[in-house]
Amino acid sequence: MTNHKLMILASCAYGYIGKCQCCEKFNLVFNNQLFIFSEDDLRQFRRMVDDETTIFDAGDLCCNGRTMGMRTPMNNFYLMFTPKELAHFRNMLDDTFVMIEVNKVLQY
């Protein structure tokens, strides 16, 4: 396994998003989940989080207060959040895209 060095772009109490300087991939870690995205895929994922048809109120479907669900492109695979976690998740994604743009400006 190669030695990847992440530049952390945004973080919260539940995780972080960092960009690997050697492979240009973005690692999104949230609770016990790890997603690895290209920049385009991360942008598409952010659009999914904003899509009203993707996020739903799951009610008592899950335990631990995770009442908010997010549909994924995979059948029968959902991400579950407490309302507080979902707010942190969205904020972390927003902060990441601000930092992506800041870093692009700083490179010139």
All heavy atoms as an XYZ file, in Angstrom:
884
protein
N       0.849     -1.179      0.000
C       0.000      0.000      0.000
C       0.893      1.239      0.000
O       1.853      1.319      0.749
C      -0.904     -0.043      1.224
C      -1.859      1.095      1.306
S      -3.066      0.820      2.622
C      -4.523      1.136      1.702
N       0.562      2.182     -0.836
C       1.371      3.394     -0.931
C       1.077      4.323      0.231
O       0.055      4.216      0.900
C       1.105      4.125     -2.256
O      -0.274      4.440     -2.340
C       1.529      3.291     -3.435
N       1.967      5.246      0.436
C       1.838      6.204      1.524
C       1.117      7.443      1.009
O       1.701      8.247      0.291
C       3.239      6.562      2.033
C       3.231      6.932      3.485
O       2.209      6.864      4.147
N       4.387      7.312      3.978
N      -0.137      7.586      1.352
C      -0.928      8.718      0.903
C      -0.872      9.827      1.943
O      -0.951      9.565      3.134
C      -2.384      8.303      0.658
C      -2.529      7.314     -0.446
N      -2.732      7.687     -1.749
C      -2.477      5.964     -0.458
C      -2.819      6.618     -2.510
N      -2.659      5.554     -1.743
N      -0.740     11.065      1.482
C      -0.707     12.219      2.375
C      -1.936     13.071      2.092
O      -2.098     13.579      0.985
C       0.566     13.026      2.171
C       1.807     12.266      2.575
C       3.031     13.119      2.437
C       4.233     12.291      2.861
N       5.458     13.057      2.828
N      -2.783     13.194      3.097
C      -4.021     13.947      2.931
C      -3.851     15.389      3.379
O      -3.248     15.658      4.420
C      -5.149     13.330      3.754
C      -5.734     12.027      3.277
C      -6.841     11.581      4.230
C      -6.283     12.139      1.875
N      -4.418     16.280      2.595
C      -4.580     17.669      3.004
C      -6.049     17.776      3.447
O      -6.963     17.621      2.623
C      -4.303     18.617      1.831
C      -4.567     20.065      2.175
S      -4.188     21.228      0.833
C      -5.128     20.572     -0.533
N      -6.272     17.984      4.728
C      -7.631     18.054      5.253
C      -8.254     19.366      4.802
O      -7.706     20.446      5.026
C      -7.640     17.940      6.795
C      -6.976     16.643      7.248
C      -9.071     18.054      7.331
C      -7.622     15.382      6.718
N      -9.409     19.277      4.158
C     -10.110     20.454      3.639
C     -11.212     20.915      4.570
O     -11.513     22.104      4.643
C     -10.683     20.149      2.256
C      -9.653     19.762      1.201
C     -10.337     19.276     -0.058
C      -8.737     20.932      0.911
N     -11.844     19.972      5.251
C     -12.928     20.311      6.177
C     -13.070     19.172      7.170
O     -12.772     18.018      6.858
C     -14.236     20.518      5.423
N     -13.537     19.517      8.361
C     -13.746     18.480      9.370
C     -14.857     18.900     10.321
O     -15.244     20.072     10.366
C     -12.451     18.211     10.140
O     -12.069     19.345     10.888
N     -15.348     17.927     11.047
C     -16.336     18.158     12.091
C     -16.143     17.068     13.141
O     -15.237     16.237     13.019
C     -17.754     18.159     11.521
S     -18.338     16.547     10.954
N     -16.991     17.046     14.136
C     -16.872     16.060     15.212
C     -17.040     14.631     14.706
O     -16.593     13.691     15.356
C     -17.912     16.360     16.291
N     -17.649     14.448     13.547
C     -17.949     13.114     13.030
C     -16.985     12.629     11.949
O     -17.034     11.467     11.564
C     -19.377     13.082     12.470
C     -20.405     13.497     13.480
C     -20.959     14.775     13.437
C     -20.822     12.632     14.478
C     -21.908     15.165     14.369
C     -21.760     13.012     15.411
C     -22.297     14.289     15.355
O     -23.232     14.675     16.286
N     -16.152     13.519     11.432
C     -15.262     13.067     10.368
C     -14.546     14.207      9.671
O     -14.455     15.316     10.195
N     -14.082     13.921      8.460
C     -13.320     14.909      7.704
C     -13.387     14.580      6.216
O     -13.754     13.483      5.818
C     -11.852     14.937      8.151
C     -11.126     13.647      7.897
C     -10.489     13.400      6.680
C     -11.076     12.647      8.869
C      -9.835     12.202      6.434
C     -10.417     11.456      8.644
C      -9.804     11.236      7.421
O      -9.166     10.050      7.181
N     -12.982     15.563      5.416
C     -12.767     15.360      3.992
C     -11.366     15.872      3.692
O     -11.019     17.004      4.036
C     -13.802     16.089      3.116
C     -15.209     15.607      3.435
C     -13.482     15.876      1.629
C     -16.315     16.351      2.717
N     -10.572     15.007      3.081
C      -9.212     15.374      2.735
C      -8.899     14.992      1.302
O      -9.518     14.091      0.735
N      -7.933     15.686      0.737
C      -7.496     15.393     -0.627
C      -6.106     14.778     -0.566
O      -5.193     15.332      0.046
C      -7.462     16.670     -1.472
C      -7.049     16.418     -2.911
C      -7.057     17.700     -3.721
C      -6.664     17.424     -5.158
N      -6.616     18.655     -5.947
N      -5.953     13.635     -1.216
C      -4.659     12.978     -1.294
C      -3.804     13.716     -2.316
O      -4.211     13.883     -3.468
C      -4.813     11.513     -1.688
S      -3.225     10.679     -1.841
N      -2.646     14.145     -1.876
C      -1.786     14.933     -2.744
C      -1.130     14.108     -3.842
O      -0.758     14.639     -4.873
C      -0.751     15.634     -1.894
C      -1.416     16.407     -0.775
C      -0.869     17.775     -0.559
O       0.153     18.136     -1.103
N      -1.555     18.548      0.237
N      -1.023     12.792     -3.645
C      -0.343     11.994     -4.672
C      -1.315     11.419     -5.704
O      -0.971     11.323     -6.879
C       0.500     10.885     -4.048
S      -0.403      9.668     -3.107
N      -2.528     11.062     -5.311
C      -3.446     10.449     -6.281
C      -4.627     11.349     -6.652
O      -5.455     10.962     -7.477
C      -3.948      9.090     -5.782
S      -5.044      9.183     -4.360
N      -4.705     12.541     -6.016
C      -5.749     13.519     -6.332
C      -7.164     13.050     -5.969
O      -8.143     13.605     -6.455
C      -5.695     13.927     -7.817
C      -4.393     14.563     -8.235
C      -4.215     15.958     -7.681
O      -5.141     16.766     -7.788
O      -3.131     16.228     -7.125
N      -7.288     12.043     -5.141
C      -8.595     11.549     -4.709
C      -8.988     12.227     -3.406
O      -8.142     12.674     -2.626
C      -8.581     10.029     -4.489
C      -8.294      9.236     -5.739
C      -9.458      9.251     -6.675
C      -9.178      8.347     -7.875
N     -10.245      8.314     -8.813
N     -10.293     12.296     -3.168
C     -10.835     12.885     -1.951
C     -11.346     11.771     -1.055
O     -12.123     10.921     -1.491
C     -11.983     13.840     -2.289
C     -11.516     15.066     -3.019
C     -11.350     15.049     -4.387
C     -11.235     16.231     -2.329
C     -10.910     16.168     -5.073
C     -10.794     17.361     -3.005
C     -10.635     17.326     -4.375
N     -10.902     11.768      0.201
C     -11.390     10.822      1.197
C     -12.420     11.524      2.057
O     -12.119     12.556      2.671
C     -10.255     10.331      2.097
C      -9.325      9.390      1.395
O      -9.429      9.174      0.195
N      -8.387      8.832      2.129
N     -13.620     10.982      2.077
C     -14.674     11.485      2.937
C     -14.873     10.428      4.022
O     -15.256      9.300      3.723
C     -15.964     11.705      2.145
C     -17.121     12.378      2.861
C     -18.098     12.950      1.846
C     -17.850     11.488      3.817
N     -14.574     10.796      5.262
C     -14.749      9.902      6.398
C     -15.824     10.505      7.276
O     -15.739     11.680      7.666
C     -13.427      9.743      7.193
C     -13.651      8.913      8.445
C     -12.355      9.124      6.314
N     -16.852      9.709      7.565
C     -17.942     10.185      8.420
C     -18.413      9.010      9.257
O     -18.852      7.992      8.711
C     -19.095     10.743      7.571
C     -20.030     11.609      8.358
C     -19.725     12.947      8.578
C     -21.189     11.092      8.894
C     -20.583     13.753      9.316
C     -22.048     11.890      9.625
C     -21.748     13.230      9.837
N     -18.293      9.151     10.577
C     -18.543      8.041     11.504
C     -17.718      6.846     11.050
O     -16.514      6.954     10.946
C     -20.027      7.739     11.625
C     -20.765      8.826     12.408
O     -20.190      9.458     13.293
N     -22.016      9.064     12.081
N     -18.322      5.738     10.734
C     -17.549      4.555     10.335
C     -17.550      4.348      8.820
O     -17.261      3.263      8.348
C     -18.072      3.301     11.037
C     -19.455      2.905     10.562
O     -20.178      3.705      9.975
N     -19.820      1.661     10.807
N     -17.843      5.389      8.070
C     -17.911      5.285      6.614
C     -16.695      5.962      5.974
O     -16.262      7.008      6.427
C     -19.185      5.974      6.099
C     -20.447      5.437      6.716
C     -21.589      6.437      6.628
O     -21.587      7.333      5.800
N     -22.557      6.280      7.501
N     -16.174      5.338      4.936
C     -15.100      5.935      4.141
C     -15.518      5.875      2.682
O     -15.833      4.806      2.160
C     -13.783      5.170      4.322
C     -12.671      5.487      3.296
C     -12.223      6.940      3.390
C     -11.507      4.534      3.473
N     -15.527      7.031      2.039
C     -15.804      7.126      0.613
C     -14.577      7.746     -0.039
O     -13.999      8.688      0.499
C     -17.019      8.018      0.335
C     -18.275      7.558      0.999
C     -18.650      8.062      2.242
C     -19.085      6.623      0.397
C     -19.809      7.640      2.852
C     -20.253      6.194      1.003
C     -20.617      6.699      2.239
N     -14.201      7.242     -1.191
C     -13.080      7.800     -1.939
C     -13.610      8.237     -3.300
O     -14.181      7.433     -4.035
C     -11.937      6.779     -2.080
C     -11.450      6.362     -0.683
C     -10.797      7.367     -2.912
C     -10.432      5.253     -0.689
N     -13.438      9.536     -3.588
C     -14.029     10.137     -4.774
C     -12.991     10.876     -5.606
O     -12.045     11.443     -5.057
C     -15.067     11.201     -4.375
C     -16.264     10.717     -3.642
C     -16.459     11.023     -2.304
C     -17.247      9.986     -4.294
C     -17.594     10.612     -1.636
C     -18.385      9.575     -3.631
C     -18.556      9.883     -2.295
N     -13.253     10.951     -6.910
C     -12.588     11.953     -7.731
C     -13.307     13.272     -7.428
O     -14.368     13.282     -6.800
C     -12.727     11.611     -9.215
O     -14.095     11.719     -9.598
N     -12.767     14.387     -7.899
C     -13.446     15.664     -7.655
C     -14.829     15.681     -8.308
O     -15.799     16.134     -7.702
C     -12.610     16.845     -8.148
C     -13.252     18.176     -7.812
C     -12.406     19.376     -8.176
O     -11.169     19.244     -8.309
O     -12.990     20.476     -8.331
N     -14.935     15.179     -9.525
C     -16.235     15.147    -10.199
C     -17.237     14.279     -9.441
O     -18.401     14.648     -9.308
C     -16.090     14.629    -11.634
C     -15.410     15.631    -12.544
O     -15.372     16.836    -12.217
O     -14.900     15.203    -13.598
N     -16.791     13.131     -8.957
C     -17.689     12.249     -8.201
C     -18.102     12.886     -6.875
O     -19.245     12.735     -6.443
C     -17.038     10.887     -7.951
C     -16.910     10.070     -9.215
O     -17.612     10.353    -10.213
O     -16.089      9.129     -9.214
N     -17.190     13.602     -6.234
C     -17.535     14.292     -4.993
C     -18.578     15.370     -5.260
O     -19.524     15.534     -4.483
C     -16.279     14.894     -4.355
C     -16.482     15.556     -2.996
C     -16.983     14.568     -1.953
C     -15.170     16.200     -2.528
N     -18.444     16.080     -6.373
C     -19.449     17.094     -6.736
C     -20.816     16.441     -6.989
O     -21.849     16.948     -6.562
C     -19.011     17.885     -7.959
C     -17.890     18.841     -7.685
C     -17.540     19.715     -8.883
N     -16.365     20.502     -8.600
C     -16.342     21.588     -7.835
N     -17.460     22.032     -7.302
N     -15.218     22.241     -7.626
N     -20.819     15.310     -7.674
C     -22.071     14.593     -7.916
C     -22.684     14.117     -6.598
O     -23.896     14.191     -6.399
C     -21.832     13.400     -8.850
C     -23.067     12.593     -9.159
C     -24.153     13.405     -9.851
O     -23.885     14.343    -10.598
N     -25.392     13.053     -9.593
N     -21.858     13.628     -5.700
C     -22.328     13.184     -4.391
C     -22.954     14.352     -3.637
O     -24.002     14.210     -3.025
C     -21.163     12.584     -3.597
C     -21.564     11.991     -2.286
C     -22.226     10.775     -2.231
C     -21.264     12.642     -1.104
C     -22.603     10.223     -1.018
C     -21.631     12.103      0.115
C     -22.297     10.890      0.158
N     -22.332     15.526     -3.711
C     -22.888     16.719     -3.042
C     -24.247     17.070     -3.630
O     -25.159     17.447     -2.905
C     -21.908     17.896     -3.180
C     -22.411     19.167     -2.516
C     -22.606     18.953     -1.029
N     -23.048     20.124     -0.337
C     -24.274     20.288      0.163
N     -25.175     19.348      0.007
N     -24.598     21.374      0.811
N     -24.389     16.933     -4.934
C     -25.696     17.205     -5.555
C     -26.751     16.217     -5.035
O     -27.904     16.585     -4.835
C     -25.595     17.145     -7.075
C     -24.960     18.390     -7.687
C     -25.089     18.440     -9.208
N     -24.235     17.496     -9.894
C     -22.959     17.722    -10.207
N     -22.384     18.863     -9.886
N     -22.255     16.806    -10.841
N     -26.350     14.978     -4.822
C     -27.284     13.987     -4.273
C     -27.757     14.402     -2.884
O     -28.932     14.250     -2.554
C     -26.615     12.607     -4.174
C     -26.441     11.902     -5.483
S     -25.501     10.360     -5.335
C     -26.214      9.583     -3.915
N     -26.857     14.926     -2.079
C     -27.212     15.342     -0.721
C     -28.213     16.501     -0.763
O     -29.078     16.610      0.093
C     -25.949     15.715      0.081
C     -26.303     16.288      1.435
C     -25.039     14.506      0.240
N     -28.111     17.351     -1.779
C     -29.032     18.482     -1.924
C     -30.366     18.100     -2.557
O     -31.328     18.857     -2.466
C     -28.401     19.573     -2.795
C     -27.378     20.376     -2.040
O     -27.421     20.401     -0.802
O     -26.521     20.989     -2.702
N     -30.438     16.973     -3.212
C     -31.638     16.546     -3.933
C     -32.748     16.176     -2.944
O     -32.566     15.303     -2.093
C     -31.303     15.350     -4.825
C     -32.436     14.943     -5.739
O     -33.590     15.352     -5.505
O     -32.156     14.203     -6.691
N     -33.880     16.843     -3.062
C     -35.007     16.595     -2.154
C     -35.521     15.161     -2.225
O     -36.092     14.653     -1.265
C     -36.147     17.569     -2.455
C     -35.820     19.005     -2.144
C     -36.937     19.947     -2.541
O     -38.053     19.478     -2.858
O     -36.699     21.161     -2.531
N     -35.325     14.501     -3.349
C     -35.811     13.122     -3.472
C     -34.827     12.109     -2.898
O     -35.168     10.936     -2.755
C     -36.094     12.770     -4.948
O     -34.872     12.831     -5.693
C     -37.119     13.715     -5.555
N     -33.617     12.550     -2.575
C     -32.591     11.646     -2.052
C     -32.668     11.526     -0.529
O     -32.511     10.446      0.023
C     -31.188     12.134     -2.459
O     -31.147     12.238     -3.873
C     -30.116     11.176     -2.010
N     -32.913     12.639      0.147
C     -32.995     12.659      1.610
C     -34.451     12.443      2.016
O     -35.360     13.041      1.455
C     -32.480     13.999      2.167
C     -31.055     14.279      1.703
C     -32.594     14.040      3.684
C     -30.019     13.315      2.229
N     -34.644     11.571      3.000
C     -36.016     11.293      3.451
C     -36.050     11.102      4.954
O     -35.044     10.778      5.582
C     -36.571     10.055      2.733
C     -35.803      8.783      3.023
C     -36.216      7.922      4.031
C     -34.675      8.458      2.284
C     -35.510      6.759      4.300
C     -33.972      7.288      2.534
C     -34.383      6.436      3.554
N     -37.231     11.337      5.512
C     -37.455     11.108      6.941
C     -37.790      9.640      7.112
O     -38.801      9.161      6.608
C     -38.596     11.997      7.430
C     -38.787     11.919      8.929
O     -38.283     10.964      9.572
O     -39.451     12.820      9.473
N     -36.942      8.927      7.828
C     -37.112      7.479      8.005
C     -37.950      7.144      9.227
O     -38.261      5.975      9.459
C     -35.748      6.817      8.110
N     -38.311      8.141     10.005
C     -39.118      7.884     11.191
C     -38.402      6.955     12.151
O     -37.239      7.146     12.489
N     -39.092      5.899     12.568
C     -38.538      4.951     13.536
C     -37.853      3.757     12.873
O     -37.659      2.722     13.503
C     -39.650      4.453     14.461
C     -40.187      5.563     15.340
O     -39.428      6.491     15.654
O     -41.381      5.502     15.712
N     -37.499      3.890     11.620
C     -36.872      2.785     10.891
C     -35.576      2.322     11.556
O     -35.280      1.140     11.594
C     -36.605      3.214      9.446
C     -36.029      2.184      8.491
C     -37.028      1.043      8.292
C     -35.707      2.831      7.151
N     -34.803      3.270     12.083
C     -33.519      2.945     12.711
C     -33.533      3.342     14.181
O     -34.417      4.051     14.638
C     -32.381      3.689     12.012
S     -31.951      2.983     10.437
N     -32.510      2.888     14.865
C     -32.361      3.264     16.269
C     -31.318      4.364     16.396
O     -30.807      4.863     15.401
C     -31.973      2.043     17.097
S     -30.441      1.269     16.533
N     -31.000      4.740     17.609
C     -29.962      5.735     17.905
C     -30.281      7.122     17.368
O     -29.378      7.902     17.113
C     -28.591      5.290     17.371
C     -28.124      3.996     17.993
O     -28.468      3.706     19.140
N     -27.386      3.210     17.253
N     -31.539      7.435     17.139
C     -31.921      8.767     16.689
C     -31.651      9.048     15.230
O     -31.809     10.172     14.776
N     -31.244      8.054     14.476
C     -30.960      8.255     13.047
C     -32.275      8.177     12.270
O     -32.653      7.131     11.775
C     -29.935      7.241     12.570
C     -28.562      7.534     13.140
C     -27.466      6.746     12.475
N     -26.176      7.288     12.838
C     -25.436      6.849     13.854
N     -25.882      5.851     14.596
N     -24.280      7.405     14.116
N     -32.925      9.314     12.171
C     -34.242      9.385     11.544
C     -34.196      9.917     10.116
O     -35.216      9.945      9.439
C     -35.180     10.289     12.370
O     -34.585     11.593     12.466
C     -35.405      9.712     13.761
N     -33.012     10.353      9.667
C     -32.873     10.902      8.327
C     -32.113      9.904      7.464
O     -31.030      9.454      7.827
C     -32.125     12.240      8.354
C     -32.766     13.297      9.240
S     -34.484     13.663      8.799
C     -34.279     14.324      7.166
N     -32.688      9.564      6.322
C     -32.053      8.625      5.410
C     -31.620      9.314      4.131
O     -32.184     10.330      3.731
N     -30.630      8.731      3.486
C     -30.171      9.213      2.178
C     -30.095      8.025      1.240
O     -29.400      7.050      1.506
C     -28.797      9.867      2.300
C     -28.261     10.360      0.976
S     -26.630     11.101      1.171
C     -26.098     11.100     -0.528
N     -30.846      8.114      0.153
C     -30.785      7.068     -0.866
C     -29.448      7.156     -1.595
O     -28.908      8.230     -1.785
C     -31.919      7.241     -1.862
C     -33.280      6.979     -1.298
C     -34.390      7.275     -2.322
N     -35.687      7.032     -1.743
C     -36.346      7.895     -0.980
N     -35.838      9.083     -0.722
N     -37.531      7.587     -0.478
N     -28.948      6.019     -2.017
C     -27.725      5.982     -2.814
C     -28.065      5.320     -4.149
O     -29.132      4.709     -4.287
C     -26.617      5.180     -2.108
O     -26.975      3.796     -2.098
C     -26.370      5.694     -0.688
N     -27.173      5.398     -5.120
C     -27.439      4.740     -6.404
C     -27.511      3.217     -6.310
O     -28.018      2.565     -7.207
C     -26.259      5.167     -7.279
C     -25.735      6.403     -6.651
C     -25.994      6.250     -5.183
N     -27.029      2.663     -5.217
C     -27.061      1.208     -5.046
C     -28.402      0.794     -4.441
O     -28.868      1.406     -3.475
C     -25.917      0.759     -4.131
C     -24.561      1.013     -4.745
S     -23.155      0.723     -3.635
C     -23.586     -0.717     -2.750
N     -29.018     -0.235     -5.010
C     -30.279     -0.736     -4.478
C     -30.113     -1.180     -3.034
O     -29.143     -1.844     -2.681
C     -30.794     -1.921     -5.305
C     -31.320     -1.475     -6.639
O     -31.731     -0.340     -6.818
N     -31.274     -2.369     -7.610
N     -31.074     -0.804     -2.213
C     -31.129     -1.220     -0.810
C     -29.908     -0.820      0.002
O     -29.542     -1.493      0.964
C     -31.353     -2.736     -0.709
C     -32.649     -3.141     -1.377
O     -33.671     -2.487     -1.196
N     -32.602     -4.182     -2.162
N     -29.263      0.280     -0.356
C     -28.138      0.808      0.414
C     -28.439      2.263      0.743
O     -28.557      3.101     -0.158
C     -26.835      0.691     -0.378
C     -25.631      1.136      0.409
C     -25.059      0.286      1.344
C     -25.089      2.391      0.222
C     -23.952      0.694      2.077
C     -23.983      2.802      0.948
C     -23.421      1.951      1.878
N     -28.592      2.555      2.024
C     -28.959      3.886      2.486
C     -27.956      4.353      3.531
O     -27.416      3.537      4.284
C     -30.355      3.885      3.118
C     -31.417      3.379      2.188
C     -31.752      2.026      2.157
C     -32.070      4.239      1.328
C     -32.723      1.552      1.288
C     -33.037      3.781      0.453
C     -33.356      2.434      0.438
O     -34.304      1.972     -0.423
N     -27.733      5.639      3.589
C     -26.948      6.236      4.661
C     -27.939      6.824      5.656
O     -28.910      7.468      5.255
C     -26.033      7.332      4.121
C     -25.058      6.914      3.027
C     -24.243      8.118      2.567
C     -24.147      5.804      3.513
N     -27.691      6.602      6.929
C     -28.610      7.067      7.957
C     -27.906      8.079      8.859
O     -26.731      7.904      9.201
C     -29.119      5.881      8.794
C     -29.846      4.821      7.975
S     -31.253      5.447      7.024
C     -32.364      5.932      8.337
N     -28.645      9.130      9.228
C     -28.101     10.222     10.024
C     -29.102     10.659     11.085
O     -30.318     10.575     10.870
C     -27.851     11.464      9.143
C     -26.941     11.252      7.987
C     -27.438     10.902      6.734
C     -25.577     11.426      8.124
C     -26.596     10.732      5.650
C     -24.724     11.256      7.043
C     -25.227     10.916      5.804
N     -28.574     11.203     12.172
C     -29.421     11.997     13.051
C     -29.565     13.349     12.352
O     -28.748     13.687     11.483
C     -28.790     12.197     14.441
O     -27.610     12.995     14.294
C     -28.474     10.874     15.134
N     -30.559     14.142     12.699
C     -30.640     15.469     12.084
C     -29.357     16.292     12.296
O     -28.906     16.991     11.386
C     -31.846     16.103     12.779
C     -32.725     14.926     13.100
C     -31.764     13.848     13.502
N     -28.750     16.171     13.477
C     -27.507     16.896     13.765
C     -26.372     16.393     12.882
O     -25.600     17.191     12.335
C     -27.148     16.727     15.240
C     -25.928     17.489     15.672
C     -25.688     17.282     17.162
C     -24.423     17.986     17.617
N     -24.184     17.795     19.055
N     -26.245     15.083     12.717
C     -25.208     14.527     11.851
C     -25.378     14.994     10.415
O     -24.399     15.349      9.745
C     -25.235     12.997     11.880
C     -24.721     12.373     13.141
C     -24.923     10.870     13.167
O     -25.849     10.348     12.488
O     -24.163     10.207     13.885
N     -26.621     14.990      9.936
C     -26.872     15.416      8.558
C     -26.472     16.872      8.357
O     -25.866     17.223      7.337
C     -28.339     15.194      8.180
C     -28.712     15.513      6.739
C     -27.861     14.712      5.746
C     -30.199     15.250      6.506
N     -26.760     17.723      9.330
C     -26.359     19.130      9.233
C     -24.837     19.249      9.187
O     -24.289     20.001      8.363
C     -26.922     19.924     10.409
N     -24.138     18.505     10.040
C     -22.676     18.520     10.027
C     -22.142     17.974      8.696
O     -21.159     18.498      8.159
C     -22.113     17.688     11.181
C     -22.123     18.401     12.494
N     -21.169     19.316     12.859
C     -22.987     18.323     13.532
C     -21.427     19.773     14.060
N     -22.532     19.180     14.497
N     -22.752     16.931      8.183
C     -22.345     16.319      6.924
C     -22.443     17.328      5.786
O     -21.498     17.513      5.007
C     -23.244     15.102      6.666
C     -22.790     14.197      5.565
C     -21.671     13.408      5.704
C     -23.526     14.095      4.391
C     -21.267     12.539      4.695
C     -23.142     13.230      3.374
C     -22.006     12.462      3.538
N     -23.582     18.009      5.709
C     -23.771     19.018      4.661
C     -22.789     20.178      4.816
O     -22.210     20.644      3.829
C     -25.204     19.529      4.694
C     -26.194     18.570      4.110
C     -27.594     19.134      4.163
N     -28.463     18.398      3.270
C     -29.743     18.224      3.491
N     -30.324     18.732      4.562
N     -30.483     17.556      2.624
N     -22.618     20.648      6.042
C     -21.695     21.765      6.276
C     -20.274     21.389      5.903
O     -19.537     22.200      5.334
C     -21.755     22.224      7.733
C     -23.045     22.936      8.062
O     -23.729     23.464      7.187
N     -23.403     22.945      9.334
N     -19.889     20.158      6.233
C     -18.545     19.701      5.907
C     -18.341     19.669      4.388
O     -17.296     20.084      3.879
C     -18.314     18.315      6.523
C     -16.888     17.865      6.502
S     -16.598     16.342      7.434
C     -17.529     15.150      6.472
N     -19.348     19.208      3.650
C     -19.261     19.208      2.188
C     -19.185     20.634      1.648
O     -18.364     20.922      0.764
C     -20.457     18.471      1.588
C     -20.371     16.958      1.637
C     -21.744     16.332      1.389
C     -19.366     16.427      0.632
N     -20.006     21.527      2.182
C     -19.959     22.931      1.748
C     -18.581     23.532      1.990
O     -18.010     24.181      1.111
C     -21.010     23.762      2.487
C     -22.424     23.476      2.041
O     -22.613     22.892      0.952
O     -23.353     23.833      2.796
N     -18.036     23.319      3.189
C     -16.719     23.861      3.527
C     -15.644     23.294      2.608
O     -14.712     24.000      2.218
C     -16.373     23.555      4.988
C     -17.247     24.302      5.983
O     -17.965     25.239      5.575
O     -17.212     23.933      7.184
N     -15.779     22.024      2.256
C     -14.808     21.390      1.367
C     -14.757     22.089      0.021
O     -13.675     22.381     -0.508
C     -15.144     19.899      1.181
O     -14.995     19.243      2.438
C     -14.242     19.247      0.140
N     -15.920     22.387     -0.551
C     -15.929     23.016     -1.874
C     -15.424     24.452     -1.830
O     -14.832     24.932     -2.799
C     -17.293     22.867     -2.543
C     -17.491     21.474     -3.043
C     -18.345     20.603     -2.394
C     -16.767     20.999     -4.124
C     -18.490     19.293     -2.829
C     -16.907     19.696     -4.568
C     -17.770     18.846     -3.915
N     -15.613     25.124     -0.716
C     -15.003     26.447     -0.555
C     -13.483     26.293     -0.576
O     -12.779     27.033     -1.276
C     -15.476     27.127      0.751
C     -14.633     28.354      1.057
C     -16.949     27.485      0.661
N     -12.976     25.311      0.171
C     -11.528     25.107      0.238
C     -10.947     24.634     -1.100
O      -9.824     25.009     -1.452
C     -11.177     24.121      1.350
C     -11.423     24.674      2.740
S     -10.627     26.267      3.039
C      -8.907     25.839      2.831
N     -11.699     23.837     -1.843
C     -11.233     23.421     -3.174
C     -11.014     24.654     -4.048
O      -9.992     24.790     -4.717
C     -12.236     22.442     -3.833
C     -12.148     21.067     -3.147
C     -11.964     22.311     -5.328
C     -13.243     20.098     -3.579
N     -11.974     25.575     -4.022
C     -11.856     26.785     -4.837
C     -10.730     27.684     -4.334
O      -9.987     28.256     -5.134
C     -13.192     27.534     -4.876
C     -14.303     26.765     -5.583
C     -13.913     26.279     -6.979
O     -13.356     27.074     -7.768
O     -14.167     25.094     -7.278
N     -10.593     27.810     -3.019
C      -9.506     28.617     -2.452
C      -8.164     28.055     -2.894
O      -7.268     28.805     -3.317
C      -9.607     28.655     -0.905
C      -8.313     29.170     -0.273
C     -10.790     29.502     -0.462
N      -8.006     26.748     -2.816
C      -6.740     26.129     -3.217
C      -6.457     26.297     -4.697
O      -5.297     26.461     -5.100
C      -6.715     24.651     -2.824
C      -6.520     24.471     -1.338
O      -5.773     25.196     -0.723
N      -7.194     23.498     -0.763
N      -7.491     26.294     -5.529
C      -7.293     26.532     -6.968
C      -6.789     27.957     -7.210
O      -5.910     28.172     -8.038
C      -8.584     26.279     -7.740
C      -8.915     24.799     -7.886
C     -10.204     24.585     -8.651
C     -10.516     23.107     -8.768
N     -11.805     22.869     -9.438
N      -7.368     28.919     -6.478
C      -6.940     30.302     -6.626
C      -5.492     30.466     -6.149
O      -4.688     31.138     -6.788
C      -7.877     31.247     -5.854
C      -7.294     32.658     -5.749
C      -9.245     31.295     -6.505
N      -5.153     29.818     -5.053
C      -3.800     29.930     -4.494
C      -2.740     29.292     -5.379
O      -1.562     29.652     -5.300
C      -3.750     29.329     -3.097
C      -4.513     30.096     -2.015
C      -4.472     29.351     -0.703
C      -3.951     31.519     -1.859
N      -3.141     28.351     -6.220
C      -2.179     27.692     -7.110
C      -1.730     28.593     -8.245
O      -0.719     28.349     -8.875
C      -2.770     26.403     -7.686
C      -2.845     25.299     -6.655
C      -3.489     24.042     -7.237
O      -3.935     24.028     -8.385
N      -3.537     22.996     -6.436
N      -2.489     29.650     -8.525
C      -2.136     30.557     -9.630
C      -1.291     31.701     -9.180
O      -1.045     32.091     -8.183
C      -3.397     31.081    -10.325
C      -4.120     29.988    -11.053
C      -5.319     29.473    -10.586
C      -3.583     29.454    -12.218
C      -5.967     28.458    -11.265
C      -4.243     28.428    -12.898
C      -5.429     27.955    -12.422
O      -6.073     26.953    -13.095
